[in-house]
Amino acid sequence: MIKSEIITINKIENFDNNYIEDKLTKIFKNIIRWAVIDVLDNDITVSVSYII
């Protein structure tokens, strides 16, 4: 089954794709895709789809 969620992760000064993927793989095992949907002062909002 594929599930999608919108989550926030802590933002660091110079974040990149690797930083976001590392954070997501600690939370979700089988990520299909992800996309940044908002960047605030302290948070990055990410839409993520994964297999459960």
N, C-alpha and C positions, 0 to 999 in steps of 0.2 A: 504494500500500500504506500502511496506517495502522500506526504503531508507537507504543508507549507506553513511557515510562521514568519512573523515580523518580530525581530529582536533588536535590542540595543547592546552595543559593546563599548567599552571605554575607548576614548580616542587618545592617541599619543601624538606628539608633535609632528613627526614625519611618518605617517602610516602609509602602507602600500598593500597590494593584493596579498602578499605573503603574510603580513600581520593579520589581516582579516581571515584568511583561510586557516591559519594556525588557531585563532580563537574559535572559529566555527567547528573545526575538527575535534576540539576538546569537548564540545557540547553534543554534536551530531556525528554519527558513525558513517553513514552513507549519503553524503551530500550529492545532489544532482546538479543544482545550480544555485547561485546567490547573486544578489544585486544590491548595491548601496542605494538607498532611497532618500536618505537625508543625512546631513552632517551638521551637528551643532557644536557649541563650544567644547563640551566634554564628552559627547556621545556620537556614535555612528549608528544609524538605523539601517538594518539590513533585512531584506526579504530573502528567506532561504527555503529551498525545497529539498526534501530528503526522503529516503526510503526507511520505513519502520518495519 
